[in-house]
Amino acid sequence: MAAITPPPSRIYLLRHAEAAWAAPGQRDFDRPLSEKGYADAEIVADKAADKGYRPDLLLSSTAARCRDTADAVHRAMGSTLDLRFVDELYNASPDIYLEIIDAQEGASSVMLVGHNPTMEQTLEVLIGHEALCQALPSGFPAAGLAVLDYDSRLAGWRLVDFVID
């Protein structure tokens, strides 16, 4: 599945921002962002918008912390941004993330808002283990945004930017 070729020609992988601890009896799925997480999501979304990053399509996990993160991106990039929530992004494998990206034939750029470790694993599948270790030696941080472009010379994906708070 790692052989995704354009479209899309740009992929954005955004790990949700820091989540609050679960309240007694609260499901993991329903955990919102922490105060820090809300602030970090806004900062990363604003930085991405300032850099001119704007996907054709924003796909987010339906988990509360991802919805909160996606909402920050939506506010920063404008209400005309096509935002969709996808149940399958919660507790998914990298193969599912890649299948969802690959299925977006009409979009030249797609952003996924999802979870770790799947976000990091998906990035690794796309750019390779060495490139991942070099770019993110401490792992994929909460509210981190990987920007990947398809490089036709290499017939593969290249990490062109990583935006953090």
CYANA upper distance limits for C-alpha pairs under 8 A (distance plus 0.5 A):
  1 MET  CA     95 ASP  CA      7.04
  1 MET  CA     98 LEU  CA      7.16
  1 MET  CA     99 GLU  CA      7.76
  2 ALA  CA     98 LEU  CA      7.71
  2 ALA  CA    125 VAL  CA      6.45
  2 ALA  CA    126 LEU  CA      6.41
  3 ALA  CA    156 GLY  CA      8.00
  4 ILE  CA     98 LEU  CA      8.09
  4 ILE  CA    102 ASP  CA      6.61
  5 THR  CA      9 SER  CA      7.85
  5 THR  CA    102 ASP  CA      8.44
  5 THR  CA    150 TYR  CA      7.76
  5 THR  CA    155 ALA  CA      8.50
  5 THR  CA    156 GLY  CA      8.14
  6 PRO  CA    108 SER  CA      7.91
  6 PRO  CA    150 TYR  CA      7.60
  7 PRO  CA    102 ASP  CA      8.28
  7 PRO  CA    104 GLN  CA      8.08
  7 PRO  CA    105 GLU  CA      6.24
  7 PRO  CA    106 GLY  CA      7.77
  7 PRO  CA    107 ALA  CA      7.02
  7 PRO  CA    108 SER  CA      5.80
  7 PRO  CA    109 SER  CA      8.06
  8 PRO  CA    101 ILE  CA      8.28
  8 PRO  CA    102 ASP  CA      8.08
  8 PRO  CA    104 GLN  CA      7.70
  8 PRO  CA    105 GLU  CA      7.34
  8 PRO  CA    106 GLY  CA      8.41
  8 PRO  CA    107 ALA  CA      6.24
  8 PRO  CA    108 SER  CA      4.62
  8 PRO  CA    109 SER  CA      5.47
  8 PRO  CA    110 VAL  CA      7.12
  9 SER  CA    108 SER  CA      5.97
  9 SER  CA    109 SER  CA      6.49
  9 SER  CA    149 ASP  CA      6.33
  9 SER  CA    150 TYR  CA      5.73
 10 ARG  CA    108 SER  CA      7.05
 10 ARG  CA    109 SER  CA      5.11
 10 ARG  CA    110 VAL  CA      7.14
 10 ARG  CA    147 VAL  CA      7.73
 10 ARG  CA    148 LEU  CA      6.08
 10 ARG  CA    149 ASP  CA      5.06
 10 ARG  CA    150 TYR  CA      6.85
 11 ILE  CA    109 SER  CA      6.16
 11 ILE  CA    110 VAL  CA      5.65
 11 ILE  CA    111 MET  CA      6.39
 11 ILE  CA    112 LEU  CA      8.48
 11 ILE  CA    147 VAL  CA      6.55
 11 ILE  CA    148 LEU  CA      5.62
 11 ILE  CA    149 ASP  CA      7.02
 12 TYR  CA     55 PRO  CA      8.09
 12 TYR  CA    109 SER  CA      8.12
 12 TYR  CA    110 VAL  CA      6.62
 12 TYR  CA    111 MET  CA      4.82
 12 TYR  CA    112 LEU  CA      6.77
 12 TYR  CA    145 LEU  CA      7.14
 12 TYR  CA    146 ALA  CA      6.11
 12 TYR  CA    147 VAL  CA      5.24
 12 TYR  CA    148 LEU  CA      6.79
 13 LEU  CA    111 MET  CA      6.30
 13 LEU  CA    112 LEU  CA      5.66
 13 LEU  CA    113 VAL  CA      6.89
 13 LEU  CA    114 GLY  CA      8.20
 13 LEU  CA    119 MET  CA      7.33
 13 LEU  CA    123 LEU  CA      8.20
 13 LEU  CA    145 LEU  CA      6.09
 13 LEU  CA    146 ALA  CA      5.55
 13 LEU  CA    147 VAL  CA      7.18
 14 LEU  CA    111 MET  CA      7.61
 14 LEU  CA    112 LEU  CA      6.50
 14 LEU  CA    113 VAL  CA      5.29
 14 LEU  CA    114 GLY  CA      6.96
 14 LEU  CA    119 MET  CA      8.14
 14 LEU  CA    143 ALA  CA      6.95
 14 LEU  CA    144 GLY  CA      6.24
 14 LEU  CA    145 LEU  CA      4.88
 14 LEU  CA    146 ALA  CA      6.93
 15 ARG  CA     66 CYS  CA      8.49
 15 ARG  CA    113 VAL  CA      6.23
 15 ARG  CA    114 GLY  CA      5.72
 15 ARG  CA    115 HIS  CA      6.08
 15 ARG  CA    116 ASN  CA      7.27
 15 ARG  CA    119 MET  CA      6.90
 15 ARG  CA    140 PHE  CA      8.11
 15 ARG  CA    141 PRO  CA      7.79
 15 ARG  CA    142 ALA  CA      6.09
 15 ARG  CA    143 ALA  CA      5.72
 15 ARG  CA    144 GLY  CA      6.11
 15 ARG  CA    145 LEU  CA      7.14
 16 HIS  CA     41 ALA  CA      8.15
 16 HIS  CA     65 ARG  CA      6.81
 16 HIS  CA     66 CYS  CA      5.66
 16 HIS  CA     69 THR  CA      6.16
 16 HIS  CA    113 VAL  CA      6.67
 16 HIS  CA    114 GLY  CA      6.38
 16 HIS  CA    115 HIS  CA      6.77
 16 HIS  CA    142 ALA  CA      6.33
 16 HIS  CA    143 ALA  CA      5.70
 16 HIS  CA    144 GLY  CA      8.23
 17 ALA  CA     33 LEU  CA      7.11
 17 ALA  CA     37 GLY  CA      5.27
 17 ALA  CA     38 TYR  CA      7.60
 17 ALA  CA     40 ASP  CA      6.92
 17 ALA  CA     41 ALA  CA      6.15
 17 ALA  CA     65 ARG  CA      7.64
 17 ALA  CA     66 CYS  CA      8.17
 17 ALA  CA     69 THR  CA      6.77
 17 ALA  CA    142 ALA  CA      5.19
 17 ALA  CA    143 ALA  CA      4.57
 17 ALA  CA    144 GLY  CA      8.22
 18 GLU  CA     33 LEU  CA      6.25
 18 GLU  CA     34 SER  CA      6.48
 18 GLU  CA     36 LYS  CA      7.27
 18 GLU  CA     37 GLY  CA      4.75
 18 GLU  CA     38 TYR  CA      8.29
 18 GLU  CA     40 ASP  CA      8.38
 18 GLU  CA     65 ARG  CA      8.38
 18 GLU  CA    142 ALA  CA      6.13
 18 GLU  CA    143 ALA  CA      7.54
 19 ALA  CA     31 ARG  CA      6.90
 19 ALA  CA     32 PRO  CA      6.22
 19 ALA  CA     33 LEU  CA      4.52
 19 ALA  CA     34 SER  CA      5.45
 19 ALA  CA     37 GLY  CA      6.66
 19 ALA  CA     65 ARG  CA      6.53
 20 ALA  CA     31 ARG  CA      6.64
 20 ALA  CA     32 PRO  CA      6.41
 20 ALA  CA     33 LEU  CA      5.76
 20 ALA  CA     34 SER  CA      4.68
 20 ALA  CA     35 GLU  CA      8.30
 20 ALA  CA     37 GLY  CA      8.45
 21 TRP  CA     31 ARG  CA      7.48
 21 TRP  CA     34 SER  CA      8.31
 22 ALA  CA     26 GLN  CA      6.07
 22 ALA  CA     27 ARG  CA      7.53
 22 ALA  CA     28 ASP  CA      7.04
 22 ALA  CA     31 ARG  CA      6.30
 26 GLN  CA     30 ASP  CA      7.12
 26 GLN  CA     31 ARG  CA      7.77
 27 ARG  CA     31 ARG  CA      7.44
 29 PHE  CA     63 ALA  CA      5.39
 29 PHE  CA     64 ALA  CA      6.87
 29 PHE  CA     65 ARG  CA      8.50
 30 ASP  CA     63 ALA  CA      6.65
 30 ASP  CA     64 ALA  CA      5.66
 30 ASP  CA     65 ARG  CA      8.00
 31 ARG  CA     63 ALA  CA      8.06
 31 ARG  CA     64 ALA  CA      6.29
 31 ARG  CA     65 ARG  CA      6.53
 32 PRO  CA     64 ALA  CA      5.59
 32 PRO  CA     65 ARG  CA      4.99
 32 PRO  CA     68 ASP  CA      7.50
 33 LEU  CA     37 GLY  CA      5.54
 33 LEU  CA     38 TYR  CA      6.28
 33 LEU  CA     64 ALA  CA      8.15
 33 LEU  CA     65 ARG  CA      5.55
 33 LEU  CA     68 ASP  CA      7.21
 33 LEU  CA     69 THR  CA      8.33
 34 SER  CA     38 TYR  CA      6.72
 35 GLU  CA     39 ALA  CA      7.00
 36 LYS  CA     40 ASP  CA      6.55
 37 GLY  CA     41 ALA  CA      6.48
 37 GLY  CA    143 ALA  CA      8.16
 38 TYR  CA     42 GLU  CA      6.85
 38 TYR  CA     68 ASP  CA      8.02
 38 TYR  CA     69 THR  CA      7.88
 39 ALA  CA     43 ILE  CA      6.75
 40 ASP  CA     44 VAL  CA      6.63
 40 ASP  CA    143 ALA  CA      6.89
 40 ASP  CA    165 ASP  CA      6.24
 41 ALA  CA     45 ALA  CA      6.51
 41 ALA  CA     69 THR  CA      6.01
 41 ALA  CA     72 ALA  CA      6.52
 41 ALA  CA     73 VAL  CA      8.08
 41 ALA  CA    143 ALA  CA      6.38
 41 ALA  CA    165 ASP  CA      8.40
 42 GLU  CA     46 ASP  CA      6.52
 42 GLU  CA     69 THR  CA      8.39
 42 GLU  CA     72 ALA  CA      5.85
 42 GLU  CA     73 VAL  CA      7.73
 42 GLU  CA     76 ALA  CA      8.11
 43 ILE  CA     47 LYS  CA      6.60
 43 ILE  CA    165 ASP  CA      6.19
 44 VAL  CA     48 ALA  CA      6.55
 44 VAL  CA    143 ALA  CA      7.24
 44 VAL  CA    144 GLY  CA      7.98
 44 VAL  CA    145 LEU  CA      8.06
 44 VAL  CA    163 VAL  CA      7.08
 44 VAL  CA    164 ILE  CA      6.34
 44 VAL  CA    165 ASP  CA      5.77
 45 ALA  CA     49 ALA  CA      6.66
 45 ALA  CA     72 ALA  CA      6.68
 45 ALA  CA     73 VAL  CA      5.28
 45 ALA  CA     76 ALA  CA      6.28
 45 ALA  CA     77 MET  CA      8.16
 46 ASP  CA     50 ASP  CA      6.53
 46 ASP  CA     73 VAL  CA      8.07
 46 ASP  CA     76 ALA  CA      6.00
 46 ASP  CA     77 MET  CA      8.39
 47 LYS  CA     51 LYS  CA      6.78
 47 LYS  CA    163 VAL  CA      7.88
 48 ALA  CA     52 GLY  CA      7.02
 48 ALA  CA     53 TYR  CA      5.76
 48 ALA  CA     54 ARG  CA      8.20
 48 ALA  CA    163 VAL  CA      7.51
 49 ALA  CA     53 TYR  CA      5.80
 49 ALA  CA     54 ARG  CA      7.10
 49 ALA  CA     76 ALA  CA      6.74
 49 ALA  CA     77 MET  CA      6.26
 54 ARG  CA     77 MET  CA      7.00
 54 ARG  CA     81 LEU  CA      8.48
 55 PRO  CA     81 LEU  CA      8.12
 55 PRO  CA    108 SER  CA      8.37
 55 PRO  CA    109 SER  CA      5.40
 55 PRO  CA    110 VAL  CA      5.74
 55 PRO  CA    111 MET  CA      6.44
 56 ASP  CA     81 LEU  CA      7.36
 56 ASP  CA     82 ASP  CA      7.22
 56 ASP  CA    107 ALA  CA      6.19
 56 ASP  CA    108 SER  CA      7.04
 56 ASP  CA    109 SER  CA      5.77
 56 ASP  CA    110 VAL  CA      6.50
 57 LEU  CA     81 LEU  CA      7.24
 57 LEU  CA     82 ASP  CA      5.56
 57 LEU  CA     83 LEU  CA      6.73
 57 LEU  CA     84 ARG  CA      8.28
 57 LEU  CA    107 ALA  CA      7.11
 57 LEU  CA    109 SER  CA      7.21
 57 LEU  CA    110 VAL  CA      5.51
 57 LEU  CA    111 MET  CA      6.80
 58 LEU  CA     70 ALA  CA      8.20
 58 LEU  CA     81 LEU  CA      7.76
 58 LEU  CA     82 ASP  CA      6.52
 58 LEU  CA     83 LEU  CA      5.23
 58 LEU  CA     84 ARG  CA      6.74
 58 LEU  CA    110 VAL  CA      6.52
 58 LEU  CA    111 MET  CA      5.28
 58 LEU  CA    112 LEU  CA      6.65
 58 LEU  CA    113 VAL  CA      8.12
 59 LEU  CA     83 LEU  CA      6.54
 59 LEU  CA     84 ARG  CA      5.51
 59 LEU  CA     85 PHE  CA      6.22
 59 LEU  CA     86 VAL  CA      7.03
 59 LEU  CA    110 VAL  CA      7.93
 59 LEU  CA    111 MET  CA      6.51
 59 LEU  CA    112 LEU  CA      5.42
 59 LEU  CA    113 VAL  CA      6.77
 60 SER  CA     66 CYS  CA      6.73
 60 SER  CA     67 ARG  CA      7.00
 60 SER  CA     70 ALA  CA      6.90
 60 SER  CA     83 LEU  CA      8.16
 60 SER  CA     84 ARG  CA      6.86
 60 SER  CA     85 PHE  CA      5.31
 60 SER  CA     86 VAL  CA      6.36
 60 SER  CA     89 LEU  CA      7.57
 60 SER  CA    112 LEU  CA      6.17
 60 SER  CA    113 VAL  CA      5.02
 60 SER  CA    114 GLY  CA      6.75
 61 SER  CA     66 CYS  CA      6.19
 61 SER  CA     67 ARG  CA      7.28
 61 SER  CA     85 PHE  CA      6.22
 61 SER  CA     86 VAL  CA      5.72
 61 SER  CA     87 ASP  CA      6.32
 61 SER  CA     88 GLU  CA      7.60
 61 SER  CA     89 LEU  CA      5.22
 61 SER  CA     90 TYR  CA      5.98
 61 SER  CA    113 VAL  CA      6.75
 61 SER  CA    114 GLY  CA      6.09
 62 THR  CA     66 CYS  CA      7.07
 62 THR  CA     67 ARG  CA      6.54
 62 THR  CA     85 PHE  CA      5.98
 62 THR  CA     86 VAL  CA      6.40
 62 THR  CA     87 ASP  CA      5.87
 62 THR  CA     89 LEU  CA      7.94
 62 THR  CA     90 TYR  CA      7.36
 63 ALA  CA     67 ARG  CA      6.73
 63 ALA  CA     90 TYR  CA      7.14
 64 ALA  CA     68 ASP  CA      6.63
 65 ARG  CA     69 THR  CA      6.77
 66 CYS  CA     70 ALA  CA      6.48
 66 CYS  CA    113 VAL  CA      6.57
 66 CYS  CA    114 GLY  CA      6.67
 66 CYS  CA    115 HIS  CA      8.34
 67 ARG  CA     71 ASP  CA      6.52
 67 ARG  CA     85 PHE  CA      8.21
 68 ASP  CA     72 ALA  CA      7.03
 69 THR  CA     73 VAL  CA      7.12
 69 THR  CA    113 VAL  CA      7.93
 69 THR  CA    143 ALA  CA      8.44
 70 ALA  CA     74 HIS  CA      6.61
 70 ALA  CA     83 LEU  CA      8.49
 70 ALA  CA    113 VAL  CA      7.00
 71 ASP  CA     75 ARG  CA      6.67
 72 ALA  CA     76 ALA  CA      6.73
 73 VAL  CA     77 MET  CA      6.48
 74 HIS  CA     78 GLY  CA      6.25
 74 HIS  CA     79 SER  CA      6.68
 74 HIS  CA     81 LEU  CA      6.97
 74 HIS  CA     83 LEU  CA      7.86
 75 ARG  CA     79 SER  CA      7.06
 77 MET  CA     81 LEU  CA      7.27
 88 GLU  CA     92 ALA  CA      6.83
 88 GLU  CA     96 ILE  CA      8.04
 89 LEU  CA     96 ILE  CA      7.92
 89 LEU  CA     97 TYR  CA      7.19
 89 LEU  CA    114 GLY  CA      6.87
 89 LEU  CA    115 HIS  CA      8.47
 90 TYR  CA    114 GLY  CA      7.68
 90 TYR  CA    115 HIS  CA      7.75
 91 ASN  CA    115 HIS  CA      8.23
 92 ALA  CA     96 ILE  CA      6.45
 92 ALA  CA     97 TYR  CA      7.51
 92 ALA  CA    118 THR  CA      7.52
 93 SER  CA     97 TYR  CA      7.13
 93 SER  CA    118 THR  CA      6.48
 94 PRO  CA     98 LEU  CA      6.64
 94 PRO  CA    118 THR  CA      5.97
 94 PRO  CA    119 MET  CA      7.83
 94 PRO  CA    121 GLN  CA      6.60
 94 PRO  CA    122 THR  CA      5.38
 94 PRO  CA    125 VAL  CA      8.43
 95 ASP  CA     99 GLU  CA      6.54
 95 ASP  CA    122 THR  CA      8.23
 96 ILE  CA    100 ILE  CA      6.62
 97 TYR  CA    101 ILE  CA      6.81
 97 TYR  CA    118 THR  CA      8.49
 97 TYR  CA    122 THR  CA      7.56
 98 LEU  CA    102 ASP  CA      6.50
 98 LEU  CA    122 THR  CA      7.69
 99 GLU  CA    103 ALA  CA      6.57
100 ILE  CA    104 GLN  CA      7.40
101 ILE  CA    110 VAL  CA      7.43
104 GLN  CA    110 VAL  CA      8.15
114 GLY  CA    118 THR  CA      8.24
114 GLY  CA    119 MET  CA      6.96
115 HIS  CA    119 MET  CA      6.21
116 ASN  CA    120 GLU  CA      6.70
116 ASN  CA    121 GLN  CA      8.50
116 ASN  CA    140 PHE  CA      8.09
117 PRO  CA    121 GLN  CA      6.67
118 THR  CA    122 THR  CA      6.41
119 MET  CA    123 LEU  CA      6.77
119 MET  CA    140 PHE  CA      8.01
120 GLU  CA    124 GLU  CA      6.68
120 GLU  CA    139 GLY  CA      7.68
120 GLU  CA    140 PHE  CA      6.15
121 GLN  CA    125 VAL  CA      6.75
122 THR  CA    126 LEU  CA      6.84
123 LEU  CA    127 ILE  CA      6.64
123 LEU  CA    128 GLY  CA      8.22
123 LEU  CA    132 LEU  CA      7.69
123 LEU  CA    146 ALA  CA      8.47
124 GLU  CA    128 GLY  CA      5.37
124 GLU  CA    129 HIS  CA      5.94
124 GLU  CA    131 ALA  CA      8.30
124 GLU  CA    132 LEU  CA      6.19
125 VAL  CA    129 HIS  CA      8.07
126 LEU  CA    156 GLY  CA      7.96
126 LEU  CA    157 TRP  CA      6.28
126 LEU  CA    158 ARG  CA      8.35
127 ILE  CA    131 ALA  CA      6.58
127 ILE  CA    132 LEU  CA      7.20
127 ILE  CA    156 GLY  CA      8.01
127 ILE  CA    157 TRP  CA      6.12
127 ILE  CA    158 ARG  CA      6.41
127 ILE  CA    159 LEU  CA      7.44
128 GLY  CA    132 LEU  CA      6.72
129 HIS  CA    133 CYS  CA      6.67
130 GLU  CA    134 GLN  CA      6.63
131 ALA  CA    135 ALA  CA      6.53
132 LEU  CA    136 LEU  CA      6.24
132 LEU  CA    137 PRO  CA      7.98
133 CYS  CA    137 PRO  CA      5.34
133 CYS  CA    139 GLY  CA      8.32
136 LEU  CA    140 PHE  CA      6.78
140 PHE  CA    144 GLY  CA      7.02
141 PRO  CA    164 ILE  CA      8.45
143 ALA  CA    164 ILE  CA      6.97
143 ALA  CA    165 ASP  CA      7.73
144 GLY  CA    162 PHE  CA      7.44
144 GLY  CA    163 VAL  CA      6.36
144 GLY  CA    164 ILE  CA      5.40
144 GLY  CA    165 ASP  CA      8.07
145 LEU  CA    162 PHE  CA      5.99
145 LEU  CA    163 VAL  CA      5.44
145 LEU  CA    164 ILE  CA      6.97
146 ALA  CA    159 LEU  CA      7.39
146 ALA  CA    160 VAL  CA      8.43
146 ALA  CA    161 ASP  CA      6.64
146 ALA  CA    162 PHE  CA      5.12
146 ALA  CA    163 VAL  CA      7.08
147 VAL  CA    159 LEU  CA      6.36
147 VAL  CA    160 VAL  CA      6.23
147 VAL  CA    161 ASP  CA      5.61
147 VAL  CA    162 PHE  CA      6.58
148 LEU  CA    157 TRP  CA      6.73
148 LEU  CA    158 ARG  CA      5.88
148 LEU  CA    159 LEU  CA      4.98
148 LEU  CA    160 VAL  CA      6.08
148 LEU  CA    161 ASP  CA      7.73
149 ASP  CA    157 TRP  CA      6.20
149 ASP  CA    158 ARG  CA      5.98
149 ASP  CA    159 LEU  CA      7.13
149 ASP  CA    160 VAL  CA      7.15
150 TYR  CA    155 ALA  CA      7.83
150 TYR  CA    156 GLY  CA      6.25
150 TYR  CA    157 TRP  CA      5.04
150 TYR  CA    158 ARG  CA      6.78
151 ASP  CA    155 ALA  CA      6.28
151 ASP  CA    156 GLY  CA      6.01
151 ASP  CA    157 TRP  CA      6.31
151 ASP  CA    158 ARG  CA      6.98
152 SER  CA    156 GLY  CA      7.13
